[in-house]
Amino acid sequence: MSNNKVKFLLGSNTKRGFYSLFDELQSPIDGNRLYIIKGGPGSGKSSLMKRVIKQLQAKDHNLEYIHCASDPKSLDAFIDYDSKISMVDGTSPHTMDPIYPGAYDLIINMAECWDDKKLLGKKNEIIALSNIISTCHKMASSCIKSASALLDNNMIMANPFINHDTVNDFTQEIIKELKDSKKGKEKKRLLSAVSVGETVFFANTISALTTKQYVIPDKWGSASALILSKINRAAKNLGLEQITCYCSIRTPDKIDHLIFPKAGIAITTANVFHNTKADNQEVLEDVFKPIPNMENEQMNLHLDMAKELITTASKHIERAKLLHDDLEAFYVEAMDFSKVDSIFDKIIKEIQSF
C-alpha cells in the first residue's frame, strides 16, 4: 500500500441507517495499539490524526486512510501497518470503546483540552444545532432506504435475464487465476458513500492496490452481485487475502468490489453511481440476456427515481455538513490547542517505541 492513495470508508448512511464496519480496526492479537479519540466536533480529532500521519509519512510508513462518509476531506481513522497501530475517531455515529483498556486500546480524551464553561454558555445553541443535524441525517437515510428498495426491486426483476454461462465461465476463470495467490485475511471496507452533495468514490484506491482490473458493467446489480458473492466465497474457502467492498447503501447485503492486493487483481462493478477508468481493465461482456422492453422501461424508471432520491439524500448530508461547521465553531472557541501538543508528543513517543 502506498501513502496518500489507499483510501476507504468504514461507515455510511445505508438503508439500515448508519452502518458501521469500524470493528475492522480492532486487531488486539496482531496490533500494538488502537488509539480511540473522544471529543466534540471541532475538538481537533481529525487534525491530531493528520499530525501523527505526517510524522509517519516522513518515515515512509505503510498507511491506510479511512475517510468520513459525511465529509470526505476529513479523516475518521487510519492504520499504520509498519508500527501496527490504528487511530480512530471513536465518537457517534461510529462510537468505539476499549475492549482491552491500556493493554491494547487507549482512550485519547480531547475534552481535557476545552473550557466547559464556554460550552455551557452555548448549551441551547449546541443542542438546537445537534438536533437539526441529526434530522438531516435521518432524512438522508429515509431517501437512501427508498432508493435501495427501488434498486433491490430492479435486481429481482433482472435476475431471470442473467447470462449464467458468462457468469460461470468468468467466475471459474478468476478463481483459477487466484487460487495460487498468497493466503491472508478478509478485510471489509467501503469505497463509496452518499456524501456532501455527491456520491464519493475512491477509484484511485483500486489502481493503487492492483495492476489488473476486471470490470462488470451492471446497471441492475444482479449479475455483479452473483459473480462477486461466488468469488468471495471461493476466496474464503481458499483462505486468500481479500478486501471485500460493499455497496455503500446496501452494506452488508451486496458486494460491489473485490480487491486481491497480493495478486494485484480487482473485480469491480461499474454502474451509474460509480465507475472506474484505467488502462489495465478488462470489461466483461454479455452478463445479461436481452431484457424485454416492458421490464426494461420499468427498471429504468426505478433507476431514475433512485438517482433522484440519492441526489436528495446527498443534499441533506450537505446541509448537515454546513450546520456541523457551525457546531464545530463553538468547540474551537472553547479549545486550548496548546494542550493538544502534549497529547501529540505522548502518542508519537509511544509509536516510536513499537
C-alpha positions in Angstrom: 0.0 0.0 0.0 1.3 3.4 -0.8 0.9 6.7 1.0 -2.0 9.0 0.2 -3.6 6.7 -2.3 -5.2 3.9 -0.3 -8.5 5.5 0.9 -11.5 3.6 2.2 -14.6 4.2 4.4 -15.8 2.1 7.3 -19.3 3.5 7.6 -22.0 5.1 5.6 -25.7 6.0 5.6 -27.5 2.9 4.3 -31.0 1.5 4.0 -30.4 0.3 7.6 -29.4 3.8 8.8 -25.7 4.4 9.6 -23.9 1.1 9.2 -20.5 0.7 10.8 -17.6 -1.5 9.9 -15.3 0.2 12.4 -14.8 -3.0 14.3 -12.4 -3.9 11.4 -9.9 -1.6 13.1 -9.6 -3.8 16.2 -6.8 -6.3 16.0 -5.7 -6.9 19.6 -3.6 -10.0 18.8 -1.7 -8.7 15.8 -1.8 -4.9 16.6 0.2 -2.9 19.1 -2.2 -0.1 19.9 -5.6 1.2 18.9 -6.0 4.9 19.9 -9.6 5.9 20.4 -10.1 9.6 20.3 -13.1 11.1 22.2 -14.2 14.7 21.9 -16.8 17.0 20.4 -16.9 18.4 16.9 -14.0 20.8 16.2 -12.0 19.5 19.2 -9.1 18.5 16.9 -9.7 14.8 16.4 -9.1 14.8 12.7 -6.3 17.3 13.0 -4.5 15.2 15.6 -4.7 12.2 13.3 -3.2 14.3 10.4 -0.3 15.5 12.6 0.5 11.9 13.5 0.2 10.8 9.9 2.6 13.5 8.8 5.2 12.0 11.1 4.6 8.5 9.8 4.7 9.6 6.2 8.1 11.2 6.8 9.3 7.7 7.6 7.6 6.2 4.6 5.3 4.1 6.7 2.7 1.9 5.0 -0.6 3.7 5.7 -4.3 3.2 5.0 -6.7 6.1 5.3 -10.3 5.9 6.5 -12.3 8.9 5.5 -15.6 10.3 6.8 -18.6 9.5 4.7 -20.3 12.8 5.6 -17.1 14.8 5.0 -14.6 13.0 2.7 -12.0 15.7 3.3 -12.0 14.7 7.0 -10.4 11.5 8.5 -12.3 9.1 10.7 -9.3 6.8 11.2 -6.0 5.5 9.8 -4.0 2.3 10.0 -0.2 2.1 10.1 0.9 -1.4 9.1 4.5 -0.8 10.0 4.0 0.3 13.6 0.9 -1.9 13.8 -1.2 0.9 15.3 -4.5 2.4 14.4 -6.2 5.7 15.4 -9.9 6.4 15.2 -12.5 9.0 16.0 -14.5 7.0 18.5 -17.5 9.3 18.7 -21.0 8.9 17.3 -22.2 7.6 14.9 -19.2 5.2 15.0 -18.8 5.0 18.7 -16.0 2.8 19.9 -14.9 1.8 23.4 -11.9 -0.1 24.6 -12.0 -3.9 24.8 -8.6 -4.3 26.5 -8.1 -0.9 28.1 -4.5 0.1 28.3 -3.2 -3.3 27.2 -4.3 -2.6 23.6 -6.9 0.2 23.3 -6.2 3.6 24.7 -8.7 6.5 25.1 -7.4 9.9 24.0 -9.7 12.4 25.7 -9.8 15.7 23.8 -12.3 17.0 26.4 -9.3 17.6 28.7 -8.4 20.5 26.3 -11.6 22.5 26.4 -13.2 25.0 28.7 -16.5 23.6 29.9 -17.8 27.0 31.0 -17.7 28.3 27.4 -19.7 25.3 26.2 -22.2 25.6 29.0 -22.8 29.1 27.9 -23.7 27.9 24.4 -25.8 25.0 25.6 -29.1 25.9 23.9 -27.4 26.7 20.5 -25.4 23.4 20.7 -28.5 21.3 21.4 -30.5 23.0 18.7 -27.8 22.6 16.0 -27.1 19.0 17.0 -30.8 18.1 16.7 -31.2 19.7 13.3 -28.0 17.8 12.1 -29.5 14.6 13.4 -32.7 15.3 11.5 -30.8 15.9 8.3 -29.1 12.5 8.5 -32.4 10.8 9.3 -33.9 12.4 6.2 -30.9 11.3 4.1 -31.3 7.7 5.4 -35.0 7.8 4.5 -34.2 8.8 1.0 -31.5 6.1 0.8 -33.8 3.4 2.1 -36.4 4.3 -0.6 -33.7 4.4 -3.3 -32.4 1.0 -2.1 -35.9 -0.5 -2.3 -36.2 0.5 -5.9 -32.7 -0.8 -6.8 -33.4 -4.0 -4.9 -36.5 -4.5 -6.9 -34.5 -4.0 -10.1 -32.1 -6.7 -9.0 -35.1 -9.1 -8.6 -36.5 -8.1 -12.0 -33.2 -8.6 -13.7 -32.3 -12.0 -12.1 -34.2 -14.1 -14.8 -32.1 -12.4 -17.5 -28.6 -13.1 -16.0 -26.4 -14.9 -18.6 -25.3 -17.8 -16.3 -22.9 -19.2 -18.9 -21.0 -15.9 -18.8 -21.2 -15.7 -15.0 -20.0 -19.3 -14.5 -17.2 -19.1 -17.1 -15.9 -15.8 -15.7 -16.1 -16.9 -12.1 -14.2 -20.1 -12.8 -11.5 -18.2 -14.7 -11.0 -15.7 -11.8 -10.9 -18.5 -9.2 -8.3 -20.3 -11.2 -6.3 -17.2 -11.6 -6.4 -16.5 -7.8 -6.0 -20.0 -6.3 -2.2 -19.8 -6.1 -2.3 -16.4 -4.6 -0.8 -15.9 -1.1 -3.0 -16.6 1.9 -4.4 -13.9 4.2 -7.4 -12.4 6.0 -10.5 -10.9 4.6 -10.9 -7.1 5.2 -14.3 -5.4 4.9 -14.4 -1.9 3.6 -16.4 0.7 1.6 -15.1 2.5 -1.5 -18.1 4.8 -1.9 -20.8 6.7 0.0 -23.6 9.1 -0.5 -21.8 12.2 0.7 -21.7 16.0 0.7 -23.7 16.9 -2.4 -22.4 13.9 -4.3 -21.6 10.2 -4.2 -17.9 9.9 -3.4 -16.0 7.0 -4.9 -12.3 6.3 -4.2 -11.5 4.7 -7.6 -7.8 5.5 -7.1 -7.6 3.0 -4.3 -8.2 0.2 -6.7 -5.5 1.4 -9.0 -3.1 1.8 -6.1 -3.6 -1.8 -5.0 -3.8 -3.6 -8.3 -2.3 -4.0 -11.7 -5.3 -5.6 -13.3 -9.0 -4.8 -13.1 -11.9 -6.8 -14.3 -15.0 -4.6 -14.7 -18.5 -5.9 -14.6 -20.8 -3.3 -16.3 -24.1 -3.9 -14.5 -26.7 -1.1 -14.1 -29.1 -3.5 -12.4 -26.8 -5.0 -9.9 -27.9 -8.7 -10.1 -25.2 -10.2 -12.3 -22.4 -8.4 -10.4 -23.9 -9.4 -7.0 -23.9 -13.1 -8.1 -20.4 -13.0 -9.6 -18.8 -11.2 -6.6 -20.5 -13.4 -4.0 -19.3 -16.5 -5.7 -15.7 -15.3 -5.9 -15.9 -14.0 -2.4 -17.0 -17.4 -1.0 -14.4 -19.3 -3.1 -11.6 -16.9 -1.9 -12.7 -17.5 1.7 -12.6 -21.3 1.2 -9.1 -20.9 -0.2 -8.1 -18.6 2.7 -6.9 -15.9 0.4 -6.4 -12.3 1.4 -9.1 -10.1 0.0 -10.7 -6.7 0.6 -14.5 -7.0 0.3 -16.1 -3.7 -0.6 -19.8 -3.4 -0.1 -22.4 -1.3 -1.9 -22.5 1.8 0.3 -26.3 1.9 0.6 -26.8 -1.9 0.9 -24.0 -2.8 3.3 -23.6 -5.7 4.1 -26.1 -7.3 1.7 -24.4 -6.6 -1.6 -20.7 -6.7 -2.7 -19.7 -4.1 -5.3 -15.9 -4.7 -5.5 -13.3 -7.3 -4.5 -9.7 -6.5 -4.3 -6.9 -9.1 -4.0 -3.8 -7.0 -3.3 -1.3 -9.8 -3.2 -2.4 -11.0 -6.6 -2.8 -7.4 -7.9 -6.3 -8.1 -9.1 -9.6 -6.3 -8.6 -13.1 -7.2 -9.8 -15.2 -4.1 -9.8 -18.8 -3.2 -10.6 -19.5 -0.3 -12.9 -22.9 1.5 -12.8 -24.4 5.0 -12.8 -23.2 5.6 -9.3 -19.5 4.6 -9.7 -17.2 3.7 -12.5 -13.5 3.1 -12.9 -11.3 4.2 -15.8 -7.9 2.7 -16.1 -5.6 1.3 -18.8 -5.3 -2.1 -17.1 -9.0 -3.0 -17.4 -10.8 -6.0 -18.9 -14.5 -5.4 -19.4 -16.8 -8.4 -19.0 -19.4 -8.5 -21.8 -22.8 -10.2 -22.2 -23.6 -10.5 -18.5 -27.3 -10.3 -19.4 -29.5 -11.8 -22.0 -31.8 -9.4 -23.8 -34.4 -7.9 -21.5 -37.9 -7.3 -22.9 -38.9 -3.6 -23.4 -41.7 -3.6 -20.8 -39.3 -4.8 -18.0 -36.5 -2.6 -19.3 -38.7 0.5 -19.2 -39.9 -0.2 -15.7 -36.4 -0.8 -14.4 -35.1 2.4 -16.0 -38.0 4.3 -14.3 -37.0 2.8 -11.0 -33.3 3.7 -11.6 -34.2 7.3 -12.5 -36.3 7.6 -9.3 -33.5 6.1 -7.2 -31.0 8.5 -8.7 -33.2 11.4 -7.7 -33.6 10.1 -4.2 -29.8 9.6 -3.8 -29.3 13.2 -5.0 -31.8 14.4 -2.4 -30.0 12.4 0.3 -26.7 14.0 -0.7 -28.3 17.4 -0.3 -29.5 16.6 3.2 -25.9 15.4 4.0 -24.5 18.6 2.5 -26.8 20.7 4.8 -25.8 18.6 7.8 -22.1 19.3 7.0 -22.7 23.1 6.8 -24.5 23.0 10.2 -21.8 20.8 11.6 -19.3 23.5 10.7 -21.3 26.0 12.7 -21.4 23.5 15.6 -17.6 23.0 15.4 -17.1 26.7 15.9 -18.4 26.5 19.4 -15.9 23.8 20.3 -13.0 25.5 18.5 -13.6 28.6 20.6 -13.6 26.6 23.8 -10.4 24.6 23.0 -6.9 25.1 24.3 -4.9 23.7 21.5 -1.6 24.0 23.3 -2.8 21.1 25.4 -3.2 19.0 22.3 0.5 19.4 21.7 1.3 17.4 24.8 -1.1 14.7 23.7 0.5 14.5 20.3 4.0 14.3 21.8 3.0 11.4 24.1 1.4 9.5 21.2 4.4 9.9 18.9 6.8 8.9 21.6 4.8 5.7 22.2 4.5 4.8 18.5 8.3 5.2 18.1 8.8 2.6 20.8 6.9 -0.1 18.8 
